[in-house]
Amino acid sequence: MLQSGILHPQLLALLARLRHTNTLVIADSMFPWWPSLETVDLALVYGVPTVPQVLDAVLVNWKCGAAWMAEEFQQHNPPAVQAEFTRAFRGAPLHYEPHLALKARVPKAIGLIRTGEQRLYTNVVLESA
């Protein structure tokens, strides 16, 4: 029986299928549904869990080669929120691009994790190293 780390079986199965250069989306609670993309819905209530909390759980044992967020994240979130996200990426290279360019990456992803996140433009695309 698992006694530490991620306990959610569907999330563990999704992470185990990610290979070199595959991508994974971690999305906020308002992110649109993508019928062709496997979605692990972790949203419990608004604000639980947050994207940084999910990043903290995932990046402990999963190597991220690069990450992308929307440029608008920097414009709509205070420095404290930006710092919280920077810490959660654990040193992985973070790139910013327009929100529509970020959404264009979504259909190529292996899967999507939906969170309860409410802050604006907090969606993330992670690339496996």
N, C-alpha and C positions, 0 to 999 in steps of 0.2 A: 504494500500500500504506500502511495506517495505521502511523504510527510513534510515536504518543503517545496518551495518553488511554485510553479503554476499547477493548479489542481484541476482546472477546467479541461475535460477530455477533448472537446472539439477544438479548443485553442491549441492544445498540445499537438493534436493530429495535423492541424494546419501548419504550425511552425516546423514540424518534422518534414513536411513536404517541400519546404523552401530550399532551393539549391543556389549555387553561385550565380549572381546577377539577377535572380528572381526578385520581384518586388512585392511588398505588403503595404496595405493602406491601414492607417489607424485614424479613424474619423470621429468627428464630433456627433452629438446626438441629432443634429439637423441634416446631416449628410444624406443625399438622395440614395434610394435603394437602387442597386445595380443587379437586375435579375440574373445576369450571366456570371456573377462573381460570388463565390462562396463567402458568406458573411457569418462571422461569429459575433453575436450581439451580447455585449456585456453590460449594456445600459440598464441600470437598476432604477435610478431616479435622476432627475436633472442634477448634474454635478458629481455623480458617482457612477463609475470611476472617472477620473479625469484622464486626458491624454498622457500627461507626465507620469501618472501612476501606472498606466499600462506600459509605457516605455520602460519604467523602472523594472517591472516584472519581466518583460520580454527581453530586454537587452542584457540581463544578467548572464544568460546562456546562449544568446543568439548574436552572431557577429554582424554588425551593420557596417557596410562599406561606404554608404552615402545616404543622405536624407534630403528631402525637399519639402518646403513649406511655401505657402503663398506670400508674396511680397507684402500683401495687405495686412498680414499678421503683425508686422512691425509698426504699421501705421495705426492700428486699432487696439493695441494692447500696451499697457504701461511697462516700463523697464523691469519691474519686479516679475511680471508674468514672462517676459522675454528671457530673463535670467533663469527662471524655473525650467523653461523648456530647454535652454542651452545645457543646463546641468543634466537633464534627463537624457540627452543624446550621448552622454558619456564619451565625448570627444570625437564622435563620428562626424565627418565633414557634412556641414549643413549648407544647402543651397536654397536661395529664394528665387521664385519666378512668379509671374502673374497667375492669379487664381485660376483662370481658364486654362493656362498651360499645365498647371498642376492637375486639374481634373482630366486633362487629356491623357495623363499617365495611368489613370485608374483602370481602364479596360484591359490593360496588359498585366495587371497584378494577379498574383496567385490567389489572394484572398483579401478580405477587409474585416477589420475589427471595429465594431461600433461601440463607442463609449457614451457616457452620460455628459460629456463635456459640453459646456454652454458658451465658453468664450469664443470670440469671433476669429475666424480664419485659423483654426487650430488643427486642421487636417494635416496629416503627415504621410508621405510616401517614403518607405524605407527600402533600400536595395541591399540584398544579402551580399556579404563579402565573399 
